[in-house]
Amino acid sequence: MSKCLKISQWLKSGEYQIEIDALLTNIIRKSELAESEAETSAIFENEIYYFMRSKFAVDLHFQKETPVEGVVHTFGNSLQRTSGKGRMDAVVNNLVIEYKHYSKLFKSKDKDRKKAFKQVSDYLYALYDLKKEKYDAILTDGLSVSYFSFVGDTVQHTALRTITTEDIDTIVKAILNNKSKKFEPKNIVRDFSISSLSSSVTRDIANILFAELEGKITERSIMLYEEWKNLMHLSVDDNGKSGDIDKRRADLSAVFSSTINDVDREYKAIYALQTTYAIIVKLIACKVLDRLNYNAEADVYHDLLSLDSGKMRSFFQRMEDGYSYSNMGVRNFLEGDFFSWYADEAQWGDKLYDALLKLMVNIDYYSSFSLNVRYAPIDVFKDLYMSIIPQSIRHSMGEYFTPEWLADSVVEEAIGYVGNSRWKAIDPCCGSGIFIITLIKKLVGDISLGELTRKNKELLLEEIINLNSATLL
């Protein structure tokens, strides 16, 4: 059993909950007796270090008093200097931890807390300017805690609150996950885009699927392909005016390293590309859900990497039917759409298995963990789609993506027009989901998700589900 899998299983166990409750008790008891910030720091780090090493076999390295340039220093009420250096108390796995003695935080005056909040925010801004990386941070005195994270280009933080077992769980997971890749557009595009100039696992999958469509294609695959084709509106004649068809065929020929100069091969190439995109999106959804409950061999996403070809195909077939998602309470997400053809037993092959396994390993490096400072969803699929489907093809099909600012404006005006706080919304063909994201943002508002109780989170989710619905393309 891999180390990664052991950690994943342990985090979901009842024993883990008991252990972090005991860890919290030790941290609070000792922090209440601490006589200085240095002692608070030592207590917190020693407890966390021992816990991570004994329970996860993870050796942490706390970088102490790490200097960072460009920290803003404030003098008096207005004078500021940005050329100074600051020293962060600790940095571990790209997570900044700032300590204060409880007399300076939990039991301090409001102005002292604001000063501490600004200090941590300044560290994160300085790190971003210096390294172009968006770090997260934790401010704690062992008795209370506040979380810091970037929301867009702005550092925001939760209110200071008494530390709980849930906070210890969050801190442990933040340390474990903070070096993992985040599901951000730049990461997704870098890892899963298709370039005609270089090889990638995405391009390999598309080429394998294209070869299957041109060669060993089953009756079921033909049926799904023809149904999809009937719904497509690919221009086949531009009367020589714009050269759109030539551009489209040139782009496809470059992606597949094959001459594509007729309508049938065009459609099959595009079908292969859209199937590839659909596979990536569905696997990312599996990774985000993580708890698959598929069977004894595949309970979490990481388990999938150990499946042989036959069992992998079976999983993909069940995934396409929505099994993996319905087990987590996500209904009607997938019901065997046009792009499920590749998982047919007669269509499956070792080349596709090998390529998909590489793709799944790449996705496994990602983590959906977040400190949840604010609800700030990102449309990760729009940029991915544009990086897989050439612009010339999207132009031919009349596909255009609504910019975020326009979606915000339309939703704002529509809600104002309805004039009812209990509005409902539906987006039958929501594409990458920009309007759905915007609608959910309107419901959530500026709530700090990390400060909600489990019950309040469930109520908020219920409100979102009941007021919105969408159908993915």
PyMOL commands that set and color helices and strands:
alter all, ss='L'
color gray80, all
select helices_A, chain A and resi 3-11+14-31+37-56+102-104+110-131+165-177+185-192+201-214+219-231+244-256+263-289+301-306+309-320+323-326+338-343+350-364+380-388+391-396+404-418+434-444+449-451+454-467
alter helices_A, ss='H'
color red, helices_A
select strands_A, chain A and resi 63-75+79-92+95-99+136-140+144-151+154-157+161-162+181-182+291-295+298-300+366-367+425-427+468-470
alter strands_A, ss='S'
color yellow, strands_A
deselect
rebuild
show_as cartoon
